[in-house]
Amino acid sequence: MATSPKFTIPGLTPAEGKKLAGVLQERLNALNDLHLTLKHVHWNVVGPHFIAVHEMIDPHVVEVLAMVDETAERIATLGVSPMGTPGAIVEGRTWDDYSLGRATTNEHLGALDEVYVNLLQDHRKAVEAAGELDPVTEDLIIGQLSKLELFHWFVRAHLESAGGALSTDGATSEEKAAAAASKASDD
């Protein structure tokens, strides 16, 4: 992260602007990573439901890229330089790289379920942190959260049984979620 900004938005101190920009930088890293992960899944998904999942992902990629842009622009508005380089993303992330390569639709959707669970939890923490400092930034993150939760529902709809059971329930990693989703599709 850059040094303290010389200015920030009216109503905040430079230190508060820097703190808020730090929260947003974490979200920028996560959203950039999500964009790349979704494109990776788009290119590597196979199986009987290939076209449905392949085509479901692209519109969300466009939404995520818009979130990336609005997040970076909010950081800049706060007087801090947004960092969107590959090195900054990797250095700033607190999670492992996406673990699946070429895999079935259910395996990828199972792994994506786990990706979204963690991403959404972190986005909710960012809402709380932003809410303590700035309602505009809080609103930006809440808007993103709504779109991310909607797509997570799309993913989970593929993993849900007619009785409402989620095949990935209890999974603690992408690999375990992928295996559980694959096993459920075999049953």
C-alpha positions in Angstrom: 0.0 0.0 0.0 1.2 3.5 -0.7 2.2 6.0 1.9 -0.5 8.1 3.6 -2.5 10.2 1.2 -2.0 13.9 1.2 -5.8 14.3 0.8 -8.9 12.2 1.0 -12.6 12.7 0.7 -14.2 15.5 2.8 -15.2 14.3 6.2 -12.4 11.9 6.6 -8.8 12.4 7.8 -6.0 11.1 5.6 -5.4 8.3 8.1 -9.1 7.3 7.8 -8.9 7.5 4.0 -5.8 5.2 4.1 -7.5 2.7 6.4 -10.6 2.6 4.1 -8.4 2.3 1.0 -6.7 -0.7 2.7 -10.1 -2.4 3.2 -10.9 -1.7 -0.5 -7.5 -2.9 -1.6 -8.2 -6.3 -0.1 -11.5 -6.4 -2.0 -9.7 -5.3 -5.2 -7.3 -8.2 -4.8 -10.1 -10.6 -4.2 -12.2 -9.4 -7.1 -9.3 -9.4 -9.5 -8.5 -13.0 -8.4 -12.2 -13.9 -8.8 -12.3 -12.5 -12.3 -9.3 -14.7 -13.3 -10.6 -17.7 -11.5 -14.0 -17.5 -13.3 -12.3 -17.2 -16.7 -10.1 -20.2 -15.7 -13.3 -22.2 -14.9 -14.9 -21.0 -18.1 -12.0 -22.4 -20.2 -11.5 -25.6 -18.2 -15.0 -26.9 -17.5 -16.1 -30.1 -19.2 -18.9 -32.6 -19.0 -22.6 -33.0 -19.9 -23.5 -29.5 -18.6 -20.6 -27.8 -20.2 -22.4 -25.2 -22.3 -24.8 -24.2 -19.5 -21.9 -23.5 -17.0 -19.6 -22.1 -19.7 -22.2 -19.5 -20.7 -23.4 -18.8 -17.2 -20.0 -17.6 -16.1 -19.2 -15.0 -18.8 -21.9 -12.4 -17.8 -20.7 -12.6 -14.2 -17.1 -12.0 -15.3 -18.3 -8.8 -16.8 -20.0 -7.8 -13.6 -16.9 -8.7 -11.5 -14.7 -6.5 -13.8 -17.1 -3.6 -13.3 -16.7 -4.2 -9.5 -12.9 -4.2 -9.9 -13.1 -0.8 -11.7 -15.4 0.8 -9.2 -13.3 -0.4 -6.3 -10.1 0.8 -7.8 -11.7 4.2 -8.6 -13.0 4.5 -5.0 -9.4 3.9 -3.7 -8.1 6.6 -6.0 -10.9 8.9 -4.8 -9.7 8.4 -1.3 -6.3 9.7 -2.4 -4.5 6.3 -2.5 -3.0 4.6 -5.5 -5.0 1.3 -6.2 -2.7 -1.6 -6.9 -3.9 -3.9 -9.6 -0.8 -5.5 -10.9 -0.4 -9.3 -10.8 2.3 -9.1 -8.2 0.2 -6.9 -5.9 -2.7 -9.3 -6.2 -0.6 -12.3 -5.3 1.3 -10.5 -2.5 -1.9 -9.1 -1.0 -4.1 -12.2 -1.0 -4.6 -14.4 2.0 -5.9 -17.5 0.2 -4.3 -20.2 -2.0 -4.6 -20.2 -5.8 -7.6 -21.9 -7.3 -6.9 -25.6 -7.2 -8.7 -27.2 -10.2 -7.6 -27.5 -13.8 -9.7 -29.3 -16.4 -12.6 -30.8 -14.4 -16.3 -31.5 -14.7 -19.0 -28.9 -14.3 -20.0 -30.3 -10.9 -16.4 -30.3 -9.7 -15.8 -26.7 -10.7 -19.1 -25.6 -9.3 -18.4 -27.3 -6.0 -15.0 -25.6 -5.8 -16.6 -22.3 -6.8 -19.1 -22.7 -4.0 -16.2 -22.7 -1.6 -14.6 -19.7 -3.3 -17.8 -17.7 -3.0 -18.4 -18.7 0.7 -15.0 -17.3 1.6 -15.2 -14.3 -0.7 -18.7 -13.4 0.6 -17.6 -13.7 4.3 -14.7 -11.3 3.6 -17.0 -8.9 1.7 -19.3 -8.8 4.7 -16.4 -8.0 7.0 -15.5 -5.2 4.6 -19.0 -3.8 4.8 -18.6 -3.6 8.6 -15.2 -1.9 8.4 -16.4 0.6 5.8 -19.6 1.3 7.7 -17.5 2.6 10.6 -15.9 5.2 8.4 -17.9 6.0 5.2 -21.4 5.2 4.1 -20.6 5.7 0.4 -17.9 3.1 0.5 -20.2 0.8 2.6 -22.9 1.2 0.0 -20.5 0.3 -2.8 -19.5 -2.9 -1.1 -23.1 -3.8 -0.2 -24.0 -3.4 -3.9 -21.2 -5.7 -4.9 -22.3 -8.2 -2.2 -25.8 -8.4 -3.7 -24.5 -9.3 -7.1 -22.0 -11.8 -5.8 -24.6 -13.5 -3.6 -26.9 -13.8 -6.6 -24.3 -15.5 -8.7 -23.4 -17.8 -5.7 -27.1 -18.8 -5.7 -26.7 -19.7 -9.4 -23.7 -21.9 -8.6 -25.5 -23.5 -5.6 -28.6 -24.2 -7.6 -26.5 -26.7 -9.6 -25.4 -28.3 -6.4 -28.7 -28.6 -4.6 -30.9 -31.7 -4.5 -34.6 -31.6 -5.1 -35.0 -31.8 -1.3 -32.8 -28.8 -0.7 -29.6 -30.5 0.4 -26.4 -28.9 -0.8 -23.9 -31.4 -2.0 -21.0 -29.3 -0.7 -22.4 -28.9 2.8 -19.6 -29.2 5.3 -16.7 -29.0 2.8 -13.7 -27.1 4.1 -11.7 -26.7 0.9 -12.1 -26.4 -2.8 -10.9 -30.0 -3.3 -13.3 -31.4 -0.8 -16.2 -29.4 -2.2 -15.3 -30.5 -5.7 -15.2 -34.2 -4.6 -18.5 -33.9 -2.8 -20.2 -32.3 -5.8 -18.8 -34.9 -8.1 -19.9 -37.7 -5.8 -23.4 -36.3 -5.6 -23.7 -36.1 -9.4 -22.7 -39.8 -9.6 -25.4 -40.9 -7.2 
